[in-house]
Amino acid sequence: FIIDIYRLPPKETMSKLMDIADAFKIDYLGKYIGDYSHGMKQKLMVAIALMREPAVIFLDEPTVGLDASSAGKLKAWLRNMADKGTTVFMTTHVLEVAEKMCDRIGIIDSGRLIAEGTLSALREDFGSVESTLEELFLDITGDSSIEALAKSLQEGM
């Protein structure tokens, strides 16, 4: 279906899909999608996106529902694609993923882009050289309630 929609060369694309399926242990392609678990569906969607080798790829929370091994493979695959010139746009609520994977980071608050740049530039502009992305996010968005909660919990111990 995807091969037809995007008018991809069938043999070459199926070969790529089989390589991706092997890497992500997708051994259920002959079954009905309705019978797939969330993680199985997520792997299939990733495989469909990767097999097309697009110049630009948009992924919304691509590691959600993946086991640790598949998530690690996906991160490595995306890093390799980016290193070869593919532009990867990825949303994530897991700031450690963004911190480790992204060349540039955009912080969105209430639907507005409020900060954007490399991690080092964000550290220079909003924090310190040691700041984690989570600390920067809390400072930039003004949500210090988490830090206050942590402090009150420590005082209660």
N, C-alpha and C positions, 0 to 999 in steps of 0.2 A: 504494500500500500504506500509506504513512505517513498520507496524507490520510484514508483509511478508518479506520485505527486510532485516530487522534486526533479523528476526526469534524470535520475542518476543512472550511471552504467551498472546494470544488474550484477554481472559477475564480480566486478571490482568491489562494489558496495557490499555484496553478500560476503565476500572474503573479509572485508573490514569488520562487518557485523560479527562474523564468527570469531575473529580475533578478540573483539571486545567481549563477546559472550564467554569465551574461554577465560579471559583475564578476570571478569567479574563473576564467574561461576554461574552464568545464566544457562541452565540446562533444561529449561522448561518452555522453550519457544513454541513447542507443538501443542501446548495446552491453552484453554480459553483464558483470556485476560481477566474475566470476571472471577475466576478461581484463584487469582494471584493474591498474595498478601500485599500489604502496603510496601514493604521492602522490595518485593519482587517487581511490583509496578514501577517503583522508583528506579531500580536498576534498568528496566526496560526503557524508560524515558531517557535515562542517561545514555544508554546504548544508541538509541535513535538519534539523539543530538550529536553524539561523537562520531557516528558512522558517516555523517554527511560532511565532516571536516569543514565546517563553515569558517569564513574569515572573521565573523563576529558571532559570539554565542551569548545568550542571555539565560541565566540559570537562577531560579528562585529556590533558595534553601536546598541545594542539591544533595547535601549529605543527610538530610532528615530521613529517617527510616532505613538508612543503610547500616549494616554491621560495620564494626571497626575496620575490618580488613578491606571491605569495599570502599568505605569512606577514604581510607588512606590511599588506595589505588586511584580513586577519582581525583583526589587532591594532586597526586603526582602526575596524573594524565593531564589535568588542566594546567599545571605549572609547565609541563613540557609543551603543550599547545601554545601557551603565552610566550614561552621562550622562542618559539618558532614563528611568532608574529601574529597569532590569533588574538583578537581582542575578546577578553572574557569579562562580562558583567555578571556579578554574582551578588545576590542578596543573602544576608545571614544575620541571625540574632546571636550567633555564637561568635563573640568578639575574638576569641583566641584563633578561630579559623581565619578571620579577616586579617588579624595581626600577622599570622604566619604566611598567608598565601598571597595577599594583595600587594601590588606595587603602588596603587593609589587607593585611598579610602574616602568614601563620602559618608558623612553622618547626617541622617535624616531625623528630624524631630517634628512631630505634628504635621507630617506631610511636606515639610520644607527641608531643602538641603541647607544645613547651617554651617558645615565645615567640610573641606575637601582638600586632599593633598596626600603626599607620602606620609608614612608614619613618622619619620624624622621631622618633617615640616610641621605636622600636627603637634608633635612634642615641643618643638621650638615655639610655636605660636600659643599653645594652650597649657602646657605642662612643664615637665622637666625631662631630661634625657632618659631617666629611669622609668617614666610613667608607662604603665600598660595601656593598651587601647581601652580597656574597661574604665580605668581611672580617668583617661582623657574624655571618654564618652560621658561619664558622670559629671565631670567639670564643665564640659561644653554645654550639656543639656540642662545643667543646673539641678540635677536630681541627686542631691546629697542625702536624701532620706535613707538610702541603703547604708551609707557610711554611718549615719546617726543610729540606725537600728543595730548595726554591728557593734558600735560603741556601747549602746545601752545593754546589749546582751552580754558583753564582756564585763561590764560593771556589775551585772547581776550575778555573776559567777563567783 
